[in-house]
Amino acid sequence: MNLVRAELERLSARRFVQLMVVLLALAFAVTAATTLAGSHRPSAAELSGARAQAAEALLNMEAIHQGCLARKDGTIPPGDPDEYLPADCSELDPIRQDRLPIAADYLSGVFSFEQQARPLLYFLIAFLVLFGFLVGASYIGADLNSGGVVNLLLWRPRRLTVLGTKLGTLLGMVLAVAVVASLVYLATFWVIGQTAGLGGRLSTDFWRSLGAVHGRGLVLVLLATALGFAIATLGRHTSAALGAAAAYAVVWELGARLVLEIVDARRPDRLMLSSHIAAWLDGEVRFWDNQLCVSSPGAGPCSGFYTLTWGPSLVVLLAITGGLTAAAFAVFRRRDLI
């Protein structure tokens, strides 16, 4: 019998995997039903009022920008709020903003697919990451703990081949579930936006940006799946992966972050895995560090911000996952499984 087919049957027959798929569908259904119940198709009067408010907000942004330029040039005498003006007035230029006010910002009780698609996709990615990690850990952890791997090696006595097939089958199945779930998920909310809300301006740039987040999210799901698989293999039990994840969150993400803030460490967020995950998903993230300005007084205007980009963050994620996976294969090759 083909080894891949056998692993697919074993994986799909696991009750925990089936339970996680049911929970995924349930979370999706609850989110869609809640969104549908809390949204309505905006009337012409609502759209007109929202467009007027958006236009007024844009005019206010332009007025603030022009006021900043006038005060910097000396056209208008300095005032009390000058300390809140940025050193470079171009930061207030509406053209340079990430996004401008639109009508959907001023519609109450109206679901906008353009506005909510990205947050909804983030929610799905977070659930799929949890799904992949737990399924990956339980898949190999249960087999190691129950002796299923030993029985499989009696049929196919090649350890690395068996473990590699298990990991490859797991990644393939999780990827298939993630792709189907995300496409159905986004399609459902697109229909809600078109029929019971507001679709928005779904330009090519919008779909390209959403597709980039989706692709990066799928990579993150696969990395989480491999990570759960690797830790459970090293610990020979599903609980090893769960314990390692909990210990990391409590000891490092919470405890170490607090200690780093107390000792005024520079750029502490770059040492956190959560920061690199956010940078990978968004492309880049900005963090504030007051020490950047304290350490260089008198050097001119200091923003105190620093940026993590997706490239170095991906290297960190790949290094951690690849290192643990390689260690799992090395230990599995030499370990006594009895």
C-alpha positions in Angstrom: 0.0 0.0 0.0 1.3 3.5 -0.8 2.8 5.2 2.3 1.3 8.6 1.4 -2.2 7.2 0.9 -1.9 5.4 4.2 -0.9 8.5 6.0 -3.7 10.5 4.4 -6.2 7.9 5.6 -4.7 7.9 9.1 -4.7 11.7 9.3 -8.3 12.2 8.0 -9.6 9.5 10.3 -8.3 11.1 13.5 -11.1 12.4 15.7 -9.1 15.4 16.8 -8.6 16.5 13.2 -12.3 16.1 12.5 -13.1 18.0 15.7 -10.8 20.9 14.6 -12.4 21.0 11.2 -15.8 21.2 12.8 -14.7 24.0 15.1 -13.2 25.8 12.1 -16.6 25.6 10.3 -18.5 26.6 13.4 -16.3 29.7 14.0 -16.7 30.6 10.3 -20.5 30.2 10.5 -20.8 32.2 13.7 -18.7 35.1 12.3 -20.7 35.1 9.1 -24.1 35.0 10.9 -23.1 37.8 13.3 -21.9 40.0 10.5 -25.1 39.4 8.4 -27.3 40.1 11.4 -25.5 43.3 12.2 -25.4 44.8 8.7 -27.9 46.4 6.4 -27.9 47.8 2.9 -27.3 51.6 3.2 -29.9 53.9 1.8 -29.2 56.7 -0.6 -29.6 59.3 2.2 -27.1 57.4 4.4 -24.6 57.2 1.5 -25.0 60.9 0.7 -24.4 61.9 4.4 -21.4 59.6 4.7 -19.8 61.0 1.6 -20.3 64.6 2.9 -18.7 63.7 6.2 -15.8 62.0 4.4 -15.3 65.1 2.2 -15.4 67.4 5.3 -12.8 65.2 7.1 -10.5 65.4 4.0 -10.8 69.2 4.0 -9.9 69.3 7.7 -6.8 67.2 7.0 -5.8 69.6 4.3 -6.4 72.6 6.5 -4.2 71.1 9.3 -1.4 70.5 6.7 -1.6 74.0 5.3 -1.6 75.4 8.8 1.5 73.5 9.7 3.2 74.8 6.6 2.2 78.4 7.4 3.5 78.2 10.9 6.8 76.7 9.8 7.2 79.5 7.2 6.3 82.2 9.7 3.2 83.3 7.8 1.1 82.6 10.9 2.4 83.5 14.4 3.4 80.5 16.5 0.7 79.3 18.9 0.4 77.0 21.9 -0.2 73.8 20.0 3.0 74.2 18.1 4.8 71.6 20.2 2.5 69.0 18.8 3.4 69.8 15.2 5.8 67.3 13.5 9.2 68.5 12.5 8.3 67.7 8.9 4.9 69.0 7.8 4.8 66.5 4.9 3.8 63.9 7.5 0.4 65.7 7.7 0.0 65.8 3.9 -3.1 63.9 3.0 -1.5 62.6 -0.1 1.1 60.8 1.9 -1.3 59.1 4.3 -1.9 55.3 4.2 -5.6 55.9 3.6 -8.0 58.8 3.3 -11.5 59.1 4.8 -14.1 57.4 2.8 -17.9 57.1 3.0 -17.7 53.6 4.6 -16.0 55.2 7.7 -19.2 57.1 8.5 -21.8 54.4 7.9 -23.1 52.8 11.1 -24.3 49.2 11.1 -23.1 48.6 7.5 -20.6 45.9 6.7 -18.0 47.1 4.2 -16.1 44.3 2.5 -13.4 46.7 1.5 -12.9 47.8 5.1 -13.3 44.5 6.9 -11.8 42.0 4.5 -8.3 42.3 5.9 -9.2 42.1 9.6 -11.5 39.1 8.8 -8.6 37.4 7.0 -6.3 38.0 9.9 -8.8 36.3 12.2 -9.0 33.3 9.9 -5.2 33.1 9.6 -4.9 33.1 13.4 -7.4 30.3 13.7 -5.6 28.3 10.9 -2.3 28.8 12.6 -3.7 27.3 15.8 -5.4 24.6 13.7 -2.1 23.7 12.0 0.0 23.7 15.2 -2.5 21.5 17.2 -3.1 19.1 14.3 0.7 18.8 13.6 1.5 18.2 17.3 -1.3 15.7 17.9 -0.7 13.8 14.7 2.9 12.7 15.5 2.5 13.0 19.2 -0.3 10.4 19.4 1.5 8.0 17.1 4.8 8.2 19.1 3.0 7.8 22.4 0.7 4.9 21.3 3.3 2.9 19.4 1.8 3.6 16.0 5.1 4.7 14.6 6.8 1.5 15.7 4.1 -0.6 13.9 4.6 1.6 10.8 8.3 1.0 10.9 7.8 -2.7 10.9 6.1 -2.3 7.5 8.5 0.4 6.2 11.7 0.2 8.1 13.2 3.6 7.0 12.8 6.1 9.8 13.6 9.3 7.9 11.4 8.3 5.0 8.5 7.5 7.3 8.9 10.8 9.3 9.3 12.8 6.1 6.2 11.3 4.6 4.3 12.1 7.7 5.4 15.7 7.7 4.8 16.1 3.9 1.4 14.6 4.1 0.5 16.7 7.1 1.6 19.9 5.4 -0.2 19.1 2.2 -3.5 18.3 3.9 -3.3 21.4 6.2 -2.5 23.6 3.1 -5.5 22.2 1.2 -7.8 22.8 4.2 -6.4 26.4 4.6 -6.8 27.3 0.9 -10.4 25.9 0.7 -11.4 27.5 4.0 -10.0 30.9 3.1 -11.5 31.1 -0.3 -15.0 30.0 0.9 -14.6 32.4 3.8 -13.7 35.5 1.7 -16.3 34.6 -0.9 -19.0 34.4 1.7 -18.2 37.9 3.1 -18.0 39.3 -0.4 -21.5 38.1 -1.0 -22.6 39.7 2.4 -21.0 43.0 1.3 -22.8 42.9 -2.0 -26.2 41.9 -0.8 -26.5 43.2 2.8 -23.8 45.8 3.1 -21.3 47.7 1.0 -18.8 46.2 -1.3 -16.6 49.2 -1.6 -14.0 50.0 -4.3 -12.5 46.6 -5.0 -9.6 47.8 -7.2 -6.7 45.7 -8.5 -4.5 47.1 -5.7 -7.0 46.0 -3.1 -7.1 42.4 -4.4 -3.3 42.4 -4.8 -2.8 43.5 -1.2 -5.4 41.0 0.1 -3.7 38.3 -1.9 -0.3 39.1 -0.5 -1.7 38.8 3.1 -3.4 35.6 2.1 -0.2 34.1 0.7 1.9 35.1 3.7 -0.8 33.7 6.0 -0.6 30.4 4.3 3.1 30.3 4.7 2.7 31.1 8.4 0.1 28.3 8.8 2.6 25.8 7.2 5.4 27.0 9.5 3.2 26.6 12.6 2.2 23.1 11.5 5.8 22.1 11.0 6.7 23.7 14.4 4.1 21.8 16.3 5.1 18.5 14.5 8.8 19.1 15.3 8.3 19.9 19.0 6.0 17.0 19.5 8.5 14.7 17.8 11.3 16.0 20.1 9.1 15.6 23.2 7.5 12.3 22.1 4.1 13.6 23.1 1.5 16.2 22.0 1.7 17.8 25.4 5.3 18.7 24.8 4.3 21.1 22.0 1.5 22.6 24.0 3.7 23.0 27.0 6.5 24.6 24.9 4.0 27.1 23.4 2.6 28.0 26.8 6.0 28.3 28.4 7.3 30.6 25.6 4.2 32.8 25.8 4.4 33.2 29.6 8.2 33.2 30.1 9.4 35.2 27.1 6.5 37.1 25.5 5.2 38.3 28.9 8.0 37.8 31.5 11.0 38.7 29.4 9.2 41.7 27.7 8.5 43.1 31.2 12.1 42.7 32.3 13.4 44.3 29.1 11.1 47.3 29.7 12.3 47.6 33.3 16.0 47.6 32.3 15.2 50.0 29.4 16.6 47.6 26.8 16.9 49.0 23.3 14.4 47.7 20.6 13.0 44.9 22.8 10.2 44.1 20.3 12.7 42.7 17.7 13.5 39.9 20.2 9.8 38.8 20.3 8.5 36.1 17.9 5.1 37.9 17.8 6.8 41.0 16.3 8.3 39.0 13.5 5.0 37.3 12.8 3.3 40.7 12.5 6.1 42.0 10.3 5.8 39.0 8.0 2.0 39.3 7.7 1.9 43.1 7.2 5.1 43.6 5.3 6.5 45.8 8.0 5.6 47.1 11.4 6.8 50.1 13.4 7.6 50.1 17.1 8.3 52.9 19.5 11.5 52.9 21.6 12.2 56.0 23.8 15.8 54.9 24.3 16.5 55.7 20.6 16.0 59.4 21.5 17.5 59.3 25.0 20.8 57.8 23.7 21.3 60.6 21.1 20.3 63.9 22.7 20.9 67.1 20.7 21.1 65.2 17.5 18.1 66.9 16.0 14.5 65.7 15.7 14.0 62.1 16.9 10.9 60.1 16.1 11.8 57.2 18.4 10.3 54.7 15.9 12.1 51.7 14.3 10.8 49.3 11.7 10.8 45.5 11.3 10.4 44.4 7.7 9.2 41.1 6.3 12.5 39.9 4.9 14.5 39.6 8.2 11.4 38.4 9.9 10.9 35.5 7.5 14.5 34.5 8.0 13.9 34.4 11.8 10.7 32.3 11.3 12.4 29.9 8.9 15.5 29.6 11.1 13.4 28.6 14.2 11.1 26.2 12.3 13.9 24.7 10.2 16.2 24.3 13.1 13.7 22.5 15.3 12.5 20.3 12.4 16.1 19.3 11.6 16.7 18.5 15.2 13.5 16.4 15.3 14.7 14.4 12.3 18.1 13.9 13.8 16.8 12.8 17.2 14.1 10.5 15.6 16.8 8.8 13.5 18.8 7.7 16.6 16.1 7.4 19.3 15.0 4.2 20.9 11.2 4.1 20.1 10.3 1.2 22.3 
